[in-house]
């Protein structure tokens, strides 16, 4: 069992073995991993960005069909966020109707207002941020973000994330220097996505005092 979880957590490093061992079933395995990482808040540790990049590289080598791969993983990513959102939306009303001492209902109301105003950008940007992409749809559900609005940005974010990383992997994943420094490149990519989002939050925090003057 320990070896199985080790393979799951390091599938981005041993994908070639999985492709050889499981054949066409690898598409389902990858889909379940992407679904689990985006759809279940208890599985944020599953591989995401690096897995998509490496899968794209295997698409370029002919070991995987890149079009089939992209289509299946796109469905898995959209479905994962939808399930995660639905769980949050199911829990949300119970939180508002019951007075739990350990939950700040005012904070939840603020969360609802935030997602109504900035939820679209949050759902899209979170796709490129590990951990955030696991929790963002759940919080959107708890905050009762409009369903149709959520699904619109859910699809846009999934297309950008799945399509973008698989395409990058397809064209650059087999370049030796990139293969050797993949983890560093992924961290740089995460930073590039996180910094603008962080600057936006800081701007909103310091903007209000300045306006009050």
C-alpha contacts under 8 A as a table, 3 or more apart, distances in Angstrom:
res1	aa1	res2	aa2	distance
1	X	4	X	5.05
1	X	5	X	6.46
2	X	5	X	5.29
2	X	6	X	6.13
3	X	6	X	4.94
3	X	7	X	6.19
4	X	7	X	5.17
4	X	8	X	6.27
5	X	8	X	4.89
5	X	9	X	6.06
6	X	9	X	5.23
6	X	10	X	6.03
7	X	10	X	5.09
7	X	11	X	5.38
7	X	14	X	7.24
8	X	11	X	5.14
8	X	46	X	7.43
9	X	12	X	7.88
9	X	45	X	7.57
9	X	46	X	5.84
9	X	47	X	6.21
10	X	13	X	5.40
10	X	14	X	6.48
10	X	47	X	7.39
11	X	14	X	4.94
11	X	15	X	5.15
11	X	18	X	7.79
11	X	47	X	7.47
11	X	51	X	7.05
12	X	15	X	5.56
12	X	47	X	7.03
12	X	50	X	6.13
12	X	51	X	4.56
12	X	54	X	6.21
12	X	55	X	7.84
14	X	17	X	5.63
14	X	18	X	6.80
15	X	18	X	5.05
15	X	19	X	6.16
15	X	54	X	7.79
15	X	55	X	7.65
16	X	19	X	5.15
16	X	20	X	6.27
16	X	58	X	7.93
17	X	20	X	5.23
17	X	21	X	6.02
18	X	21	X	5.04
18	X	22	X	5.76
18	X	23	X	7.69
18	X	26	X	6.80
19	X	22	X	5.53
19	X	23	X	5.28
19	X	24	X	7.70
19	X	26	X	5.89
19	X	63	X	7.39
20	X	23	X	5.72
22	X	25	X	5.37
22	X	26	X	5.69
23	X	26	X	5.91
24	X	27	X	6.11
24	X	28	X	7.92
25	X	28	X	5.37
25	X	29	X	6.39
26	X	29	X	4.91
26	X	30	X	6.04
27	X	30	X	5.27
27	X	31	X	6.10
27	X	69	X	6.50
27	X	72	X	7.21
28	X	31	X	4.96
28	X	32	X	6.13
29	X	32	X	5.19
29	X	33	X	6.34
30	X	33	X	5.08
30	X	34	X	6.26
30	X	73	X	7.29
31	X	34	X	5.20
31	X	35	X	5.96
31	X	72	X	6.50
31	X	73	X	5.22
31	X	76	X	5.44
31	X	77	X	7.95
32	X	35	X	4.95
32	X	36	X	5.87
32	X	76	X	7.15
33	X	36	X	5.08
33	X	37	X	6.14
33	X	46	X	6.74
33	X	47	X	7.55
34	X	37	X	5.23
34	X	38	X	6.20
34	X	46	X	7.90
34	X	47	X	7.90
34	X	48	X	6.63
34	X	73	X	6.88
34	X	76	X	6.23
34	X	77	X	6.02
34	X	80	X	7.55
35	X	38	X	5.37
35	X	39	X	5.44
35	X	40	X	7.77
35	X	76	X	4.97
35	X	77	X	5.58
35	X	79	X	6.89
35	X	80	X	4.57
35	X	81	X	7.93
36	X	39	X	5.15
36	X	40	X	5.37
36	X	43	X	6.17
36	X	46	X	7.57
36	X	80	X	6.75
37	X	40	X	6.14
37	X	41	X	7.52
37	X	43	X	5.32
37	X	44	X	5.22
37	X	45	X	7.18
37	X	46	X	5.55
37	X	47	X	7.51
37	X	48	X	7.27
37	X	80	X	7.68
37	X	134	X	6.18
38	X	41	X	7.55
38	X	44	X	7.46
38	X	77	X	6.42
38	X	80	X	4.98
38	X	81	X	5.57
38	X	84	X	7.27
38	X	133	X	6.28
38	X	134	X	4.78
39	X	77	X	7.92
39	X	79	X	7.37
39	X	80	X	3.70
39	X	81	X	5.15
39	X	82	X	7.25
39	X	83	X	5.66
39	X	84	X	4.61
39	X	134	X	6.70
40	X	43	X	5.65
40	X	44	X	7.54
40	X	80	X	7.41
40	X	83	X	7.92
40	X	84	X	6.07
40	X	134	X	6.97
41	X	44	X	6.20
41	X	84	X	7.35
41	X	134	X	5.71
41	X	135	X	6.10
41	X	138	X	7.56
43	X	46	X	6.04
43	X	134	X	7.85
44	X	130	X	7.40
44	X	131	X	5.45
44	X	134	X	5.76
45	X	131	X	7.62
47	X	50	X	6.71
47	X	51	X	5.81
48	X	51	X	5.20
48	X	52	X	6.25
48	X	130	X	7.52
49	X	52	X	5.34
49	X	53	X	6.30
49	X	128	X	7.48
49	X	130	X	7.97
49	X	165	X	7.00
49	X	186	X	7.14
50	X	53	X	5.04
50	X	54	X	6.07
50	X	182	X	7.48
50	X	183	X	7.51
50	X	186	X	6.63
51	X	54	X	5.24
51	X	55	X	5.99
52	X	55	X	5.01
52	X	56	X	6.15
52	X	162	X	6.93
52	X	165	X	5.78
52	X	166	X	5.43
52	X	169	X	7.35
53	X	56	X	5.16
53	X	57	X	6.48
53	X	165	X	5.16
53	X	166	X	5.22
53	X	167	X	7.79
53	X	168	X	6.55
53	X	169	X	4.25
53	X	170	X	7.56
53	X	173	X	6.62
54	X	57	X	4.97
54	X	58	X	6.37
54	X	166	X	7.72
54	X	169	X	5.84
54	X	173	X	6.26
55	X	58	X	5.06
55	X	59	X	6.27
55	X	64	X	7.62
55	X	166	X	6.61
55	X	169	X	6.96
55	X	170	X	7.96
56	X	59	X	4.87
56	X	60	X	6.47
56	X	66	X	6.51
56	X	165	X	7.28
56	X	166	X	4.18
56	X	167	X	6.18
56	X	168	X	7.09
56	X	169	X	4.25
56	X	170	X	4.34
56	X	171	X	7.95
56	X	173	X	6.99
57	X	60	X	5.11
57	X	61	X	6.46
57	X	166	X	7.55
57	X	169	X	4.59
57	X	170	X	4.46
57	X	171	X	7.14
57	X	172	X	7.17
57	X	173	X	4.53
57	X	174	X	5.83
58	X	61	X	4.98
58	X	62	X	6.35
58	X	63	X	5.45
58	X	64	X	5.71
58	X	170	X	7.27
59	X	62	X	5.27
59	X	63	X	5.94
59	X	64	X	4.49
59	X	65	X	5.45
59	X	66	X	4.68
59	X	170	X	6.08
60	X	63	X	7.72
60	X	64	X	7.76
60	X	66	X	7.34
60	X	170	X	4.91
60	X	171	X	7.10
61	X	64	X	7.56
62	X	65	X	6.69
64	X	69	X	7.10
65	X	68	X	5.42
65	X	69	X	5.87
66	X	69	X	4.91
66	X	70	X	5.93
66	X	166	X	7.70
66	X	170	X	7.90
67	X	70	X	5.18
67	X	71	X	6.17
68	X	71	X	5.16
68	X	72	X	6.13
69	X	72	X	5.41
69	X	73	X	6.10
70	X	73	X	5.30
70	X	74	X	5.87
70	X	162	X	6.61
70	X	163	X	6.50
70	X	166	X	7.10
71	X	74	X	5.14
71	X	75	X	6.40
72	X	75	X	5.31
72	X	76	X	6.31
73	X	76	X	4.86
73	X	77	X	6.02
73	X	162	X	6.95
74	X	77	X	5.16
74	X	78	X	6.21
74	X	158	X	6.22
74	X	159	X	6.58
74	X	162	X	6.09
74	X	163	X	7.90
75	X	78	X	5.25
75	X	79	X	5.98
76	X	79	X	5.13
76	X	80	X	5.89
77	X	80	X	5.08
77	X	81	X	6.36
77	X	158	X	6.04
77	X	162	X	7.90
78	X	81	X	5.43
78	X	82	X	6.21
78	X	154	X	6.31
78	X	155	X	6.08
78	X	158	X	6.15
79	X	82	X	5.00
79	X	83	X	6.15
80	X	83	X	5.30
80	X	84	X	6.17
81	X	84	X	5.02
81	X	85	X	5.98
81	X	134	X	7.93
81	X	137	X	5.74
81	X	138	X	7.92
81	X	154	X	6.94
82	X	85	X	5.10
82	X	86	X	6.05
82	X	137	X	7.49
82	X	151	X	7.40
82	X	154	X	7.84
83	X	86	X	4.98
83	X	87	X	6.19
84	X	87	X	5.26
84	X	88	X	6.39
84	X	134	X	7.99
84	X	137	X	5.77
84	X	138	X	5.02
84	X	141	X	7.64
85	X	88	X	5.11
85	X	89	X	6.05
85	X	137	X	4.76
85	X	138	X	4.62
85	X	139	X	7.33
85	X	140	X	6.27
85	X	141	X	4.42
85	X	142	X	7.66
86	X	89	X	4.96
86	X	90	X	6.04
86	X	138	X	7.54
86	X	141	X	6.09
87	X	90	X	5.12
87	X	91	X	6.28
87	X	138	X	6.74
87	X	141	X	6.99
88	X	91	X	5.14
88	X	92	X	5.92
88	X	137	X	7.71
88	X	138	X	4.66
88	X	139	X	6.27
88	X	140	X	7.14
88	X	141	X	4.18
88	X	142	X	4.41
88	X	143	X	7.91
89	X	92	X	5.03
89	X	93	X	7.14
89	X	138	X	7.63
89	X	140	X	7.72
89	X	141	X	3.97
89	X	142	X	4.83
89	X	143	X	7.34
89	X	144	X	5.92
90	X	93	X	6.56
90	X	94	X	7.46
90	X	141	X	7.61
90	X	142	X	7.54
91	X	94	X	5.45
91	X	95	X	6.43
91	X	142	X	6.42
92	X	95	X	5.19
92	X	96	X	6.45
92	X	141	X	6.97
92	X	142	X	4.25
92	X	143	X	6.77
92	X	144	X	7.08
93	X	96	X	5.05
93	X	97	X	6.01
93	X	142	X	7.77
94	X	97	X	5.17
94	X	98	X	5.92
95	X	98	X	5.39
95	X	99	X	7.01
95	X	100	X	7.10
95	X	103	X	7.89
95	X	105	X	7.66
96	X	99	X	7.06
96	X	105	X	6.65
99	X	103	X	7.87
100	X	103	X	5.48
100	X	104	X	7.99
101	X	104	X	7.50
104	X	107	X	5.34
104	X	108	X	6.63
105	X	108	X	4.91
105	X	109	X	6.24
106	X	109	X	5.02
106	X	110	X	6.27
107	X	110	X	5.02
107	X	111	X	6.13
108	X	111	X	4.82
108	X	112	X	6.21
108	X	142	X	7.66
108	X	143	X	6.32
109	X	112	X	5.04
109	X	113	X	6.34
109	X	143	X	7.09
110	X	113	X	5.05
110	X	114	X	6.04
111	X	114	X	4.99
111	X	115	X	6.17
111	X	139	X	7.83
111	X	143	X	5.43
112	X	115	X	5.32
112	X	116	X	6.22
112	X	140	X	7.53
112	X	142	X	7.67
112	X	143	X	3.94
112	X	144	X	6.01
112	X	145	X	6.51
113	X	116	X	5.16
113	X	117	X	6.34
113	X	143	X	7.68
114	X	117	X	5.23
114	X	118	X	5.66
114	X	119	X	6.69
115	X	118	X	5.09
115	X	119	X	3.81
115	X	120	X	7.48
115	X	122	X	7.87
115	X	140	X	6.27
115	X	143	X	6.76
115	X	145	X	5.81
116	X	119	X	5.71
116	X	145	X	5.75
116	X	146	X	7.23
117	X	120	X	7.90
118	X	121	X	5.74
118	X	122	X	6.28
119	X	122	X	4.98
119	X	123	X	6.04
119	X	140	X	7.15
119	X	145	X	7.26
119	X	150	X	7.52
120	X	123	X	5.36
120	X	124	X	6.38
120	X	149	X	7.32
120	X	150	X	6.84
120	X	153	X	5.46
121	X	124	X	5.27
121	X	125	X	5.98
121	X	153	X	7.78
122	X	125	X	5.28
122	X	126	X	5.80
122	X	136	X	7.29
123	X	126	X	5.31
123	X	127	X	6.70
123	X	133	X	7.50
123	X	136	X	6.36
123	X	137	X	6.80
123	X	150	X	7.72
123	X	153	X	6.32
123	X	154	X	6.38
123	X	157	X	6.78
124	X	127	X	5.62
124	X	128	X	7.82
124	X	153	X	6.16
124	X	154	X	6.83
124	X	156	X	6.89
124	X	157	X	4.27
124	X	158	X	7.72
125	X	128	X	5.80
125	X	129	X	7.03
125	X	157	X	7.32
125	X	193	X	7.05
125	X	197	X	7.68
126	X	129	X	4.98
126	X	130	X	7.59
126	X	132	X	5.28
126	X	133	X	4.50
126	X	136	X	6.61
127	X	130	X	7.59
127	X	132	X	7.50
127	X	133	X	4.88
127	X	157	X	6.15
127	X	158	X	7.04
127	X	161	X	6.21
128	X	133	X	7.07
128	X	161	X	6.60
128	X	190	X	6.52
128	X	193	X	6.53
129	X	132	X	5.44
129	X	133	X	5.90
129	X	190	X	5.91
129	X	193	X	7.03
129	X	194	X	6.86
130	X	133	X	5.89
130	X	134	X	7.32
130	X	190	X	7.80
131	X	134	X	5.20
131	X	135	X	6.48
132	X	135	X	5.25
132	X	136	X	5.62
133	X	136	X	5.44
133	X	137	X	7.17
134	X	137	X	6.90
134	X	138	X	7.49
135	X	138	X	5.23
135	X	139	X	6.17
136	X	139	X	5.22
136	X	140	X	6.07
137	X	140	X	4.87
137	X	141	X	6.22
138	X	141	X	5.13
138	X	142	X	6.33
139	X	142	X	4.95
139	X	143	X	5.95
140	X	143	X	5.01
140	X	144	X	6.17
140	X	145	X	5.40
140	X	150	X	7.89
141	X	144	X	4.95
141	X	145	X	6.03
142	X	145	X	7.87
144	X	147	X	7.96
145	X	149	X	7.45
145	X	150	X	6.53
146	X	149	X	5.33
146	X	150	X	6.04
147	X	150	X	5.06
147	X	151	X	6.18
148	X	151	X	5.16
148	X	152	X	6.17
149	X	152	X	5.19
149	X	153	X	6.52
150	X	153	X	5.46
150	X	154	X	5.84
151	X	154	X	4.69
151	X	155	X	6.08
152	X	155	X	5.46
152	X	156	X	6.38
153	X	156	X	4.89
153	X	157	X	5.84
154	X	157	X	5.27
154	X	158	X	6.09
155	X	158	X	5.08
155	X	159	X	6.10
156	X	159	X	5.30
156	X	160	X	6.25
157	X	160	X	5.17
157	X	161	X	6.01
158	X	161	X	5.09
158	X	162	X	5.75
158	X	163	X	7.74
159	X	162	X	5.47
159	X	163	X	5.33
159	X	164	X	7.46
160	X	163	X	5.43
160	X	164	X	5.28
161	X	164	X	5.26
161	X	165	X	6.01
162	X	165	X	5.63
162	X	166	X	6.02
163	X	166	X	5.42
163	X	167	X	5.90
164	X	167	X	5.25
164	X	168	X	6.14
165	X	168	X	5.01
165	X	169	X	6.02
166	X	169	X	5.00
166	X	170	X	5.98
167	X	170	X	4.94
167	X	171	X	6.37
168	X	171	X	5.41
168	X	172	X	5.74
168	X	173	X	6.94
169	X	172	X	5.22
169	X	173	X	4.18
169	X	174	X	7.59
170	X	173	X	5.89
170	X	174	X	7.78
171	X	174	X	7.51
172	X	175	X	5.47
172	X	178	X	7.23
173	X	178	X	6.56
173	X	179	X	6.32
174	X	178	X	7.34
174	X	179	X	6.42
175	X	178	X	5.43
175	X	179	X	6.23
176	X	179	X	5.12
176	X	180	X	6.21
177	X	180	X	5.19
177	X	181	X	6.35
178	X	181	X	5.21
178	X	182	X	5.57
178	X	185	X	7.58
179	X	182	X	5.27
181	X	184	X	5.45
181	X	185	X	6.28
182	X	185	X	5.06
182	X	186	X	6.14
183	X	186	X	5.11
183	X	187	X	6.26
184	X	187	X	5.13
184	X	188	X	6.25
185	X	188	X	5.06
185	X	189	X	6.16
186	X	189	X	4.97
186	X	190	X	6.16
187	X	190	X	5.05
187	X	191	X	6.12
188	X	191	X	5.02
188	X	192	X	6.11
189	X	192	X	5.02
189	X	193	X	6.37
190	X	193	X	5.20
190	X	194	X	6.01
191	X	194	X	4.94
191	X	195	X	5.83
192	X	195	X	5.71
192	X	196	X	7.21
193	X	196	X	6.30
193	X	197	X	6.95
194	X	197	X	5.24
194	X	198	X	6.06
195	X	198	X	5.05
195	X	199	X	6.06
196	X	199	X	5.07
196	X	200	X	6.14
197	X	200	X	5.08
197	X	201	X	6.43
198	X	201	X	5.13
198	X	202	X	6.23
199	X	202	X	5.06
199	X	203	X	6.02
200	X	203	X	5.09
200	X	204	X	6.39
201	X	204	X	5.23
201	X	205	X	6.31
202	X	205	X	4.99
202	X	206	X	6.21
203	X	206	X	5.40
203	X	207	X	5.65
204	X	207	X	5.09
204	X	208	X	6.77
205	X	208	X	6.35
205	X	209	X	7.95
206	X	209	X	5.92
206	X	210	X	6.64
207	X	210	X	5.26
207	X	211	X	6.22
208	X	211	X	5.06
208	X	212	X	6.19
209	X	212	X	5.04
209	X	213	X	6.58
210	X	213	X	5.49
